């Protein structure tokens, strides 16, 4: 029996996500769900740390709360959209702010998708799939 050789193109890389949420319980819940979807997930609890993280690591997806300590989610969006290498990273906003003007401003500063808290798990999963597609692990299921 011949050994199977894997070329670099044959091995898919794991998608990465950053969860930016000041509520540690919700942050952990979102992190675990993204991990169950096959993603490698980092997490931070405030806006300044989010900017530092994305500038160094460039995740495939950012899940971002709007009301954060230090810098708001709006400011994080603006920073990312102003940086050439971060401009195309999808940003999924999850916020308790459900007014139409909140959503409109988030879209204006660069949000890709907006979910109002509390949201259903299937709505979150669908939003992630829309932004980054299905992961290798999900396709196998």
C-alpha positions as CSV (number, residue, x, y, z in Angstrom):
1,X,0.0,0.0,0.0
2,X,1.5,3.4,-1.0
3,X,1.8,6.1,1.5
4,X,-0.4,9.1,0.9
5,X,1.6,12.4,0.4
6,X,-0.1,15.6,1.5
7,X,0.9,18.7,-0.4
8,X,0.6,22.1,1.2
9,X,-2.5,22.8,-1.0
10,X,-4.1,19.6,0.2
11,X,-4.2,20.8,3.8
12,X,-6.8,23.5,4.5
13,X,-5.9,26.1,7.1
14,X,-8.3,26.6,10.0
15,X,-10.3,29.8,9.8
16,X,-9.7,32.3,12.7
17,X,-12.0,34.6,14.5
18,X,-11.7,37.3,17.2
19,X,-14.6,37.8,19.6
20,X,-14.7,41.3,21.1
21,X,-17.3,41.4,24.0
22,X,-17.0,42.9,27.4
23,X,-19.4,40.4,29.0
24,X,-17.1,37.4,29.8
25,X,-20.0,34.9,29.9
26,X,-21.4,35.9,26.5
27,X,-17.8,36.1,25.1
28,X,-17.1,32.6,26.3
29,X,-20.4,31.3,24.8
30,X,-19.7,32.9,21.4
31,X,-16.2,31.6,21.5
32,X,-17.3,28.0,22.2
33,X,-19.9,28.1,19.5
34,X,-17.4,29.3,16.9
35,X,-15.0,26.6,18.0
36,X,-17.7,24.0,17.6
37,X,-18.0,25.4,14.0
38,X,-14.3,24.5,13.5
39,X,-12.8,27.9,13.9
40,X,-9.7,28.9,15.9
41,X,-10.9,31.7,18.2
42,X,-9.3,34.5,20.2
43,X,-11.1,36.8,22.6
44,X,-10.7,40.2,24.1
45,X,-12.9,42.3,26.3
46,X,-12.4,45.9,25.1
47,X,-11.8,47.9,22.0
48,X,-8.2,48.9,22.4
49,X,-7.1,45.2,22.7
50,X,-9.2,44.4,19.7
51,X,-7.3,46.9,17.5
52,X,-4.0,45.6,18.8
53,X,-5.1,42.0,18.1
54,X,-6.4,42.5,14.5
55,X,-3.4,44.6,13.6
56,X,-1.1,41.7,14.4
57,X,-3.1,38.6,13.7
58,X,-5.6,39.6,10.9
59,X,-8.5,37.1,11.7
60,X,-10.8,35.8,9.1
61,X,-13.8,37.1,11.1
62,X,-14.4,39.7,13.9
63,X,-17.4,39.3,16.1
64,X,-17.8,42.7,17.7
65,X,-20.0,44.3,20.4
66,X,-20.6,48.0,20.0
67,X,-20.6,49.1,23.7
68,X,-17.1,48.4,24.9
69,X,-14.7,49.9,27.4
70,X,-12.0,52.3,26.1
71,X,-12.9,52.3,22.4
72,X,-16.4,51.5,21.0
73,X,-17.2,48.9,18.5
74,X,-17.9,51.7,16.0
75,X,-14.3,52.9,16.5
76,X,-12.9,49.4,16.0
77,X,-14.9,49.2,12.7
78,X,-13.5,52.5,11.6
79,X,-9.9,51.5,12.3
80,X,-10.3,48.2,10.5
81,X,-11.8,49.8,7.4
82,X,-9.1,52.4,7.3
83,X,-6.3,49.8,7.3
84,X,-5.6,48.3,3.8
85,X,-4.8,44.8,5.1
86,X,-7.9,44.7,7.4
87,X,-10.4,46.4,5.0
88,X,-11.9,43.1,3.7
89,X,-12.1,41.3,7.1
90,X,-15.8,40.6,7.8
91,X,-17.2,42.2,10.9
92,X,-20.3,40.7,12.6
93,X,-21.8,43.2,15.1
94,X,-23.7,41.8,18.0
95,X,-25.3,44.5,20.1
96,X,-28.2,45.2,22.4
97,X,-28.6,48.5,20.5
98,X,-31.5,47.6,18.2
99,X,-32.6,51.0,16.8
100,X,-32.5,51.5,13.1
101,X,-30.0,54.4,13.5
102,X,-27.6,52.1,15.4
103,X,-27.7,49.6,12.6
104,X,-27.3,52.3,10.0
105,X,-24.3,53.8,11.7
106,X,-22.7,50.4,12.1
107,X,-23.1,49.8,8.4
108,X,-21.8,53.3,7.6
109,X,-18.5,52.6,9.6
110,X,-18.0,49.2,8.0
111,X,-20.0,46.5,9.7
112,X,-20.7,43.5,7.5
113,X,-23.7,42.1,9.4
114,X,-25.7,43.2,12.5
115,X,-27.4,41.0,15.0
116,X,-29.4,42.4,17.9
117,X,-28.9,40.7,21.3
118,X,-30.4,38.4,22.4
119,X,-30.2,36.4,19.1
120,X,-30.9,32.8,18.3
121,X,-28.0,30.4,17.8
122,X,-29.2,29.5,14.3
123,X,-29.2,33.2,13.3
124,X,-25.6,33.6,14.5
125,X,-24.5,30.5,12.7
126,X,-26.2,31.6,9.5
127,X,-24.5,35.0,9.8
128,X,-21.1,33.4,10.2
129,X,-21.7,31.1,7.2
130,X,-22.7,34.1,5.1
131,X,-19.6,35.9,6.0
132,X,-16.9,33.2,5.9
133,X,-18.6,30.1,4.5
134,X,-18.7,26.7,6.1
135,X,-15.6,25.4,7.8
136,X,-13.9,22.1,6.8
137,X,-15.3,20.4,9.9
138,X,-18.9,21.5,9.1
139,X,-18.7,20.2,5.5
140,X,-17.7,16.8,6.8
141,X,-20.9,16.5,9.0
